[in-house]
Amino acid sequence: MEARWVSWSEAGEEILDLRRRVFMDELGWREERIHHGRDSDGLHLCALSGGRIVAAISAYVYEPGAPELAAMELPGVDGPTVEIGKRVELAAYRGRLISAQIGTSMLRQICESLQPSRFFLIVRVNDHRHLIERYARRNFTYHTEIGSGDDAIAVMKVEGGEALEEFYLKHRDLARESSRSGGIPVPSLVRFLVDSARGDLLAVERLGAENHYLELLSRRAEAPRLTAQGRLILAEQRPRLASAPLPPAPASLLDIGSGPGEYLAAVAKEGPLAGYRVRGVEPAAQLLARARANFPEYTFRQGTAYATGEEDASHDVITAHFLFVHLRSPDLALLEMHRILRPGGLLYVVDVDDTSFRGPKAIHRMIRTYDYRYAGDRMVMNDLPGRAAEFGFRLVRRSATTLRNTGGPEPVFGRDEIRLGRAEAWNLLSFVRSQRGLDEIVQEAEEHYLATGCEISLNLETQVYRIPSPQEDGR
Ligand SMILES: C[S@@+](CC[C@H](N)C(=O)[O-])C[C@H]1O[C@@H](n2cnc3c(N)ncnc32)[C@H](O)[C@@H]1O
């Protein structure tokens, strides 16, 4: 079984056929109900078995002011509204909840790359009133009922910043769970939109206006934490950099999410990178100002991972140190990175991977709760290779260093491991306190940590990708 985003011109007839079999033959609906006025430019996600579509779900994007919204008695909102509809699956596949599974992934991906201001769906109350309750469990609220008799529909919606965020977090969690338990992998919506010349739907600006890293942190507490982390990582990275297939100087390096620039300035002096032309991109004005003041020898520009402002194919190397975990849309960042890297260029990523955390239950629970609520994604390193492959990146190195709390005050560097003191290791997790509503869980975890001699560990991953040059691709 595989999932695929399809265009209406390519698969519309097959989807209509499926809707006919279910909506008309099984439910006895009229022909007109199998059509949707926006099908031709809808986003259709299908599940296929043996190359045949066995389930489908569709999403329709409306700009503010679209007449369909007024017809649903939905008042104006600033951004796009997305309707989810025409979910259908062949009877033989229903027990496997295929359309529910691909639907969850569709909602997650729409939140991540389109960032709509509202979702809505309609329920035909005569046949499906029970679905109102089911969608309510997925955070849709009842909006209104329109029409009467056989044609009566209930409109359900999700709207407003907080409700949309809860909706996103829930569907991301369900999608992760589904992929952990062997669900059907769903390809990237960003990739599909770009390939089908619909890239204008991507919420590049709205996503770029978010900074999940900064929104929770107190800068006074974070600056020393980041400096300490930078020192540790530099030592950890030295052998990794030395063995990475980096091009010889002078090459052009762009660091994305360069923050105050300290780590970039330190790493740029390392052997393989010394002599490179170095630039940084950073969205936060205050961090950018610090980087420019402290490191005038490098160029820093304001931009985001989704819109760096750099020229096409203008860099040999891109570095992303502790960036990906703070992004809502890694796919959109990968798209941009691919645009500005030269063929043969390298993407060098360093980040933590919370899926590797090992430790007692109470601390595990703290990490999981934080991860559930954080709009960035501290588990992204786990699926970055799969995502990056969709954007033309080939994974050429992947290594993990396990950070353990079994050392003394001075870190001890072993092969693929660093042993830290108990207090120093706990300090690396201090960012969890920034998340609202976690106080009790953090306190419980901390008490457990202090009262027991428990061991904890977490992996730091380095992943190096290359965009194959045209010659390599042709091989
Ligand atoms: C943990 S800090 C890492 C800073 C630096 N790379 C280092 O290793 O010291 C994360 C950085 O990513 C930046 N950031 C957050 N969202 C971003 C986005 N959408 N695009 C680019 N950078 C972003 C933050 O402002 C911050 O500077």
Ligand as a Chemical Component Dictionary entry (heavy atoms), coordinates in Angstrom:
data_LIG
# 
_chem_comp.id                   LIG 
_chem_comp.type                 NON-POLYMER 
_chem_comp.pdbx_formal_charge   0 
_chem_comp.three_letter_code    LIG 
# 
loop_
_chem_comp_atom.comp_id 
_chem_comp_atom.atom_id 
_chem_comp_atom.alt_atom_id 
_chem_comp_atom.type_symbol 
_chem_comp_atom.charge 
_chem_comp_atom.model_Cartn_x 
_chem_comp_atom.model_Cartn_y 
_chem_comp_atom.model_Cartn_z 
_chem_comp_atom.pdbx_ordinal 
LIG C1  C1  C 0  19.435 27.029 19.135 1  
LIG S1  S1  S 1  19.718 28.473 18.224 2  
LIG C2  C2  C 0  21.202 27.989 17.373 3  
LIG C3  C3  C 0  22.082 29.134 17.004 4  
LIG C4  C4  C 0  23.400 28.728 16.352 5  
LIG N1  N1  N 0  23.191 27.997 15.119 6  
LIG C5  C5  C 0  24.228 27.900 17.321 7  
LIG O1  O1  O 0  24.390 26.685 17.072 8  
LIG O2  O2  O -1 24.709 28.439 18.298 9  
LIG C6  C6  C 0  18.474 28.417 16.949 10 
LIG C7  C7  C 0  18.546 29.566 15.975 11 
LIG O3  O3  O 0  17.609 29.361 14.904 12 
LIG C8  C8  C 0  16.972 30.594 14.627 13 
LIG N2  N2  N 0  15.700 30.332 13.961 14 
LIG C9  C9  C 0  14.485 30.086 14.493 15 
LIG N3  N3  N 0  13.559 29.944 13.534 16 
LIG C10 C10 C 0  14.204 30.085 12.353 17 
LIG C11 C11 C 0  13.799 30.061 10.984 18 
LIG N4  N4  N 0  12.538 29.822 10.639 19 
LIG N5  N5  N 0  14.735 30.248 10.043 20 
LIG C12 C12 C 0  16.035 30.466 10.369 21 
LIG N6  N6  N 0  16.462 30.510 11.648 22 
LIG C13 C13 C 0  15.574 30.323 12.618 23 
LIG C14 C14 C 0  16.844 31.244 15.987 24 
LIG O4  O4  O 0  16.592 32.632 15.922 25 
LIG C15 C15 C 0  18.189 30.908 16.597 26 
LIG O5  O5  O 0  19.151 31.836 16.241 27 
# 
loop_
_chem_comp_bond.comp_id 
_chem_comp_bond.atom_id_1 
_chem_comp_bond.atom_id_2 
_chem_comp_bond.value_order 
_chem_comp_bond.pdbx_ordinal 
LIG C1  S1  SING 1  
LIG S1  C2  SING 2  
LIG S1  C6  SING 3  
LIG C2  C3  SING 4  
LIG C3  C4  SING 5  
LIG C4  N1  SING 6  
LIG C4  C5  SING 7  
LIG C5  O1  DOUB 8  
LIG C5  O2  SING 9  
LIG C6  C7  SING 10 
LIG C7  O3  SING 11 
LIG C7  C15 SING 12 
LIG O3  C8  SING 13 
LIG C8  N2  SING 14 
LIG C8  C14 SING 15 
LIG N2  C9  SING 16 
LIG N2  C13 SING 17 
LIG C9  N3  DOUB 18 
LIG N3  C10 SING 19 
LIG C10 C11 SING 20 
LIG C10 C13 DOUB 21 
LIG C11 N4  SING 22 
LIG C11 N5  DOUB 23 
LIG N5  C12 SING 24 
LIG C12 N6  DOUB 25 
LIG N6  C13 SING 26 
LIG C14 O4  SING 27 
LIG C14 C15 SING 28 
LIG C15 O5  SING 29 
# 
